Amino acid sequence: MTQVPPSTERKLEVKEVGPCKHEIKVEIPPAEIATRLEERYRELNNAVTLPGFRRGHAPRRVLEKRFGAEVANEIKVALIGDALREVRDKHDLQPMDDPEVDLEKIALAEGSSCALSFTVEVRPKITFDGYKGIPAKKPVATVADAEVEEALGKLREAKAELVVAPDGRVAENDQVVGDLNATADGAPIQQTPEATFFVHGRMTVFGLPAPDLARALIGRRAGDTVTVPITFPKEHTDPQVAGKTVQLAVTIKEVKRKVLPELTEAWAQELGFDGLAALRARIRERIQQEKELEAKQRAQAEILAEIRRRAQVTLPAGVLERESLRVLRRWAMDMYFQGVPEEEIEKRIVEQQAASKDSVAEAMQNAFLIEHIAGKEKIFVTEGEVEERIAQLAARVARDPQEVKRYLEKNDQLPDLRRKLREEKVLAFLLQNAALS
């Protein structure tokens, strides 16, 4: 539908009725209503064919009888859209959601004016400019020799070779291949042939820590069957085992042991380094980078928290409530598909409702403040920066950058990527302009 320019007789009244909430009243004169109706019925007449009439030659009264309610609602929606645009353009307000309007209660008829009345929640107006010179701890990161050796040990673990245990007996950290059979009250719950798992004190069964299982397995050999009772609490998330004592039988079929590579110059060279010194240096560099990033992020979070405290941004209550509810619903759905009983889901939702709302409020305030600072300081993201980040993402997953870009475009994720990049630039600006000590 072609937009009709608002008549000079149109009356628009905007009144603040609460924090981030405005009441909008609009009166559209009869002449504009008549023009819109005439135009829409003309478009409709040229688009549809009614029995007994050639296209474009149906009398308007016939069209009104067939399409009257639909046309009226289309025009009402267009009038509301016009009003919102006028609110944005002339009153510098940015509605955050479409208003909830009962179209059936709006009277619209040719020869009469049309009155609209609705409320909208708008983005908060932020005038706070004291975001420079915020005190924060200077990001500092140091790497101890012990951290390097610990990381080197984990690397050896990752590169370990699994061989059949020479003595055939299970030891701590051995890998066991065995048949699992879980029963409760004599009824089978789960059978897993040739399951593979490592034996250690942090083992879990159905998500419950089971140190007794590790103790029972250690010292046994292939061919042995070990049965361990495991009692699950009533509130356990899996209804199969909640409140029951499960008998878990493990028949050992094979025991394998990790053989770590020896810490030699030759091994370091196999990994592509000149020697152990170069390998340790690379590990130290990686840990240093990780700790520097963590320290920087902590400082940025500290600065942003202080800006939130000082700025005291008032949020649109309805938007906050809906977003909090959306987060809780998504969490509830995740729990449901994980097998959590509905009563337990309801209990957790009630317990986390306040914390969830606080978390959402903090995220919304951060977003508004970052956007405000970006605007004030003219911090933008260039297409070159977007392309560079896409190339980095592509390298992580060994994909072609253009393939990754097409994926982001297809899933409408490029705007999110740009927002993320701008957020990073704003946080870097705040850290650069902070009073670090």
RANORLIN-V934565 format. One record per pair of residues at least 6 apart in sequence whose C-alpha atoms are under 6 Angstrom apart, sorted by sequence separation. I is the first residue (numbers start at 1). J is the second residue. D is the distance in whole Angstrom. If there is no record, write none. Layout:
BEGIN
{{I/J/D} {I/J/D}}
END
This chain:
BEGIN
{{16/22/4} {49/55/5} {88/94/6} {108/114/6} {183/189/5} {203/209/6} {204/210/5} {236/242/5} {269/275/6} {273/279/6} {394/400/6} {408/414/6} {15/22/5} {182/189/5} {203/210/6} {268/275/5} {394/401/5} {15/23/5} {182/190/5} {234/242/5} {268/276/5} {14/23/6} {46/55/6} {233/242/6} {234/243/4} {14/24/5} {46/56/4} {181/191/5} {201/211/5} {232/242/6} {233/243/5} {265/275/5} {391/401/5} {13/24/6} {45/56/5} {180/191/6} {232/243/5} {265/276/5} {13/25/5} {180/192/5} {232/244/6} {12/25/6} {179/192/6} {201/214/6} {231/244/6} {12/26/5} {179/193/4} {200/214/6} {231/245/4} {11/26/6} {179/194/5} {199/214/6} {230/245/5} {11/27/5} {178/194/5} {179/195/6} {230/246/5} {10/27/6} {177/194/6} {178/195/5} {229/246/6} {10/28/5} {177/195/6} {229/247/5} {10/29/6} {177/196/5} {228/247/6} {176/196/6} {228/248/5} {99/120/5} {176/197/6} {227/248/5} {175/197/6} {227/249/4} {175/198/4} {226/249/6} {174/198/6} {226/250/5} {96/121/6} {173/198/6} {174/199/6} {225/250/5} {95/121/6} {96/122/5} {173/199/5} {225/251/4} {95/122/4} {172/199/6} {173/200/5} {224/251/6} {94/122/5} {172/200/6} {224/252/6} {94/123/6} {223/252/5} {222/252/5} {223/253/6} {222/253/5} {222/254/5} {324/357/5} {381/422/6} {171/218/5} {170/218/5} {170/219/5} {169/219/5} {170/220/6} {169/220/5} {169/221/4} {168/221/5} {184/246/5} {183/246/6} {183/247/5} {182/247/6} {182/248/5} {181/248/6} {181/249/5} {180/249/6} {180/250/5} {179/250/6} {179/251/5} {178/251/5} {178/252/4} {178/253/5} {34/110/5} {177/253/6} {177/254/5} {176/254/6} {176/255/5} {175/255/6} {30/111/5} {175/256/5} {30/112/5} {174/256/6} {30/113/4} {174/257/5} {29/113/5} {28/113/5} {28/114/5} {27/114/6} {27/115/5} {26/115/6} {26/116/5} {165/255/6} {25/116/6} {164/255/6} {165/256/5} {25/117/4} {164/256/4} {165/257/5} {24/117/6} {163/256/5} {24/118/5} {162/256/6} {163/257/5} {23/118/6} {24/119/6} {162/257/5} {23/119/4} {162/258/5} {22/119/5} {161/258/6} {22/120/6} {160/258/6} {161/259/5} {21/120/6} {160/259/5} {21/121/4} {160/260/4} {20/121/5} {238/339/6} {20/122/5} {237/340/4} {20/124/6} {156/260/6} {148/284/6} {141/291/6} {141/292/5} {139/295/5} {139/296/5} {128/311/6} {121/316/6} {20/316/5} {138/436/5} {135/434/6} {137/436/5} {138/437/5} {133/433/6} {134/434/5} {135/435/5} {136/436/5} {137/437/5} {132/433/5} {133/434/4} {134/435/5} {135/436/6} {132/434/6} {133/435/5}}
END
